[in-house]
Amino acid sequence: MFNRQPGSTLPAVAAMAVLSLSATTAFAQAYPNKPVRIVVPYVAGGPVDLYQRKFAEKFTAILKQPFVVENRGGANGLIGAEAVARSAPDGYTLLGGTAVSYTPIFNRNPPVDMLRDFEPVGMSNVSSIFIFTSAALPFKSLKDVIDYAKANPGKLNYGSGFASGHLAVEMLKKFSGTDMVYVPYKGSAPARAALLGGEIQLVVDVIAGWKPLIEAGRARGLIVGAPTRSTVLPEVPSNVEAGYPRWTVNSSGNLWAPAKTPSDIIATLNKAQQELLKLPDVAQMLLTNGSQPQPSTPEELRQTLISQMEFWAEAAKVANFKPE
């Protein structure tokens, strides 16, 4: 016990202490209270960069602080991802783009582990993988391709501008019991040119750049790696319709924070992301570029990543693919 002395201001001091504690707590929770950096682990000008710049603009409007995109490309996204993983877990440095779900497949000792080094914020959009052919070829459907490939083992060539495209077709070869030859290219544009020039007969790619060719009657979509048709190319059959429901291949846009970022910050970002994905101009931008809005909770993103990692691990085993 203690005795209150005459003239003591204990009640006033206690009240001030409570107010001070409340103010400190409020300040700590006032996220964000300075600019936020979204690291895009790819070069400027690509589809991921386009999406994230639009998202940054909307985050800025919703959360009343500048969200700025910084491009740190290289090593299939690993350079930017590692930079974010090593940042302070305070919500002011984020990773925007596709989850590097195939990192363990293509790299023997990757510097980051998405499940260990990051906290998922949420998915933003999904871009499905398609298989395209030239309209000058007689293939009107994927069945036509499979029938030809079975009758002519090793005679069909397919190309892709990214390594995961190779693994995606290896999985289709497994499901269909066919033998086709992979031809690598340094990007989607060279692969498209090779198809139109007759060097290859199939291309595995995302939708960007193909719609004008299809509308001009120069290319044809055979399958989309999703259980439902694309709203951008609705004439292309889904994997279910084509008879290969396990061939679900897509690239999801996501937002991640460094591991141990406080849950209240994650919740604030997720809420803002879900809000911006409902905006008509955001949805239209995604659809125009061959992607679809796909909001999620953090846990849904985590489970999606796990599923993607399982798919790519199986694909690498099928292809006897060895990491570098």
N, C-alpha and C positions, 0 to 999 in steps of 0.2 A: 504494500500500500504506500501511497505517497499523499502528502497533504498539499492541498492547493493553497498557495500563498496569496495574501491580499494583493489585489491588482493583477492577478494572473490572467492571461488571455488564452488559456488552454483551449476553450471551445473555438475561438477564432483561428488559433494555430492549426487545430485539427481540421477545421473546415477548409483552410487554405491547402493543407496537405492533400485532402481528398480532391479538391479542384485541380491541384497540380498533377496528381496521378491520373485523373480523368483526361486532362489536356494531353499528357504524355501518351496515354493509350490511344487517344483519338488521332494524334499526330502519326503514331506508328502504323495505324490502320489506314491512313489517308493515302492509299496507293491508287494510282501513281501520283507522285508529287514532283516529278522531273521527267525529262524525255526518256523514252524507251527505245532500245535498239533491237530491230528484228534482223538477224543475220540470215541471209539467203545463201545457202552453200553452193550456188551456181552462178555463172557469169550473168551479167545484165542482158536483158532483151529476150530471154527465154520465157516459156509459159509460166513457170514457177515464179519468176521475178515479176511478171505482169500481175499475177494474182496477188502476191504479197504486197505490192505497192498499192493496189486498190484496197486491200484489207487495212494497210497502215493508215491510209487516208480516213477510213471509217472508224478505226480504233481511236484516232486523234479526235474525231468529232464526238464519239461516245464517251470517252474517258477524260477528255479535256486536257490532255497532255500530248506533246508531239510523239508520234511513233515514226521512226526513221528506218528505212531499209538500208542495209549494208551488204554488198555482195562480196563473198569470200569463196570463190569457186576453186575447184581442183580436187583431184583424187576421189572422183565420184561422190562428192559431197562431204568427204571426211575432214577436209581442212576447216571448213566453216563449223561443222559439228563439233570438232575438238575444241575450237575457240570458245564456243558457247558452254560446253561441258566444264571448262576450266574457269568460267566466269562466276562471280558471286551469285549465290542463290537468292537474289533479292527482287527478281521480277523485272529488272531493267535491261537484261540481255536475254533475248529469246531466239529460238531456232525456228525459222519458218520454211516449210517446204515438205518434200516427201520424206517419210521416215526411211532411214537407211537400213531397211529390213533385210537387205541382201548383203550387208557389210561382211558378216562372217563367211559368206560364200565366196566373195571375190578377194578377200584379204586374209592372209594367214594370221597376222597379228594386228587386227584393227585397233586403233588408238581409243575408240569409244565403243560402248555397249549401250544401245538405246534404252534397254530395260534397267540397266544399272546406273547410268550417268545422267538420265533425264527424268523429269516429271512430265507426263502427258498433260497438255491443256485441252486439246480436242481436235477432232477432224474438221476440215473446212470444205473439202471438195474431193470428188473421185473422178479420175480420168481412166476409162477402160482401155484395154489393149485390143486392137483389131488385127485381123489378117486381111490384107488387100491383094488384089491381082490386077493385071492389066485387062482392060476391056477388049483388047485385041486378041486375047487368048480365049479358048473355048470353055473355060471354067465358069459356069453360071452359079455354082454353089460349092460349099465345102465338100459335099459328097462327091462331086465331080473330081475335086482335087484328090480326095482320099482314094477313090476308085483308080485314078490314073497312077497315083503313087504306088499302090499295091501291085498294079500290073507292070509298072516300070520302076523297080527299086533303084534308088540313087540317081534317077534322071531329073528330078525336080530340085531346083535350087531356090532357097529362100534367104532373104537378107534382113538385116536390122541394123539400126544405128546405135544400139545399146546392148550390152551383154545380157541383160535380163530378157531381151527379146529372143536371144538364142535359147536360153533355158526354157522360155515359154513354149517354143515349138518342140523342144525335146520332150516336154510333157505331152504335147498333142501327139507326137509320134508314138509315145508309149501307149496312150489311150487308143490310138487308131491302128497300131501295128504296122506303121509305114516306115520307109527309109527315105529321108530327104537330106540334101546337102546344105550346110550352113555357110553363108558368105558374109563376113563382117564388113561393116561400113563405118565411117567416122561421124555419122550423124544421119538424121532422118532424110535430109535433102539429097545426099548422095544415094541413099537407098531408093528413094522415089525415082530419081533419074535412071538408076540401073534397071528398075522394073520397066519403066516406059521405054528404055532403050533395048529391052529384050535380053539383058544379061542374066536376069533372074526371073522367076515366075511368081514369087510371093514375097510380100514384105510384112513384117510384124512391127506395128507402130501404134502410137496414140493418134488421135483423130486430126490433130492440127496439121493443116496443109493439104488434107485429102478431099475435103468437101468440094472445093472448086474443080478438082480433077474428076470427081464422080459426076458432078453436075454437067461437066463438059463432055461426058461420055468416054473418058480416057482411062478410068479406073473403076474397080468394083469392090465393094466390101463383101467378105464371105462369112465372117463371124465376129461377134464382139464378145470379149471374155467376161461376160456378166450374165446373170440369170434373167435380166430384162433388157429390152431393146434400148438403144440410145435415143434420146429425144432429138439429137442433132442429126443422126443418120438412122431414122426409124425403119428404113427399108432393109437394114442389115440384121439377119437373124441373131437371136441370143444364143448363148452356149447351150441352153436347154433345148431350144428349137432345133439347133444343129445336131443334137444328139451327144453333146459332150459337156454335161453339167458340171463335171469336176474341173473343167478348164476355165476357172474363174481367175482372171489376171487383170489387175488394175494397179493404178498408182494413186495413192491418196495424198491429198494436201493436208498438212498437219501443223500444229503449233506446239512447241516443246519449251520447257524451262529447265535450267540446271537442276540436278537432283537436290533434294532438301529445300526447295523453294516452299515457303509456307503455304498451307492449304487455302488460306483466305485469299492470297494473291492469285493462286490457280483458279479459284472460284470466280474472282472478279474478271479475270481474262476470259474464262469460258463463257460467262454470261454475256460479255461484250461481243465475243465471237459469234455466239448464237444469234444475238440481236442483229449484227451486221449482215449475216447470211440471209436474213429475211428481207433485206432491202432489195427492191426491184432492179436497181441498176447493177448491184453486185451479182444477183442471179443471172441477169442478162449477159453480163461480161463473161461469166463462167460458161454459160451455155454456148455463147458465140465462139468460144475457144475450145469447145469440145469437152467441157467438164461439167459436172453437176454439183450443186450445193449438197453437202453431206455433214450437217452438224452432228456432234456427238458429245457424250460426257467424257471426262478424262479416262474413266475405266473402260469405256467402249473403245477408245483409241488404243489403250493398252492391249485389249483382247484382239483387236484387229491386227496390231503389229505381231503378236504371237502367232496368229493364223498365217500371216504373210511369211513370217520366218519359216514356219513349217513347210509351206508350199515350196519356197525357194530351196530349202534344204533337200527336199525330195527331188526337185528338178535337177539340182547339182549332182545328186547321186545317180540319177537316171542318165545324165549326160557325161558322167565320169569327169566332172569339172573339178579342177584342182585350183585352190586359191593361190594367188601370187605371193 
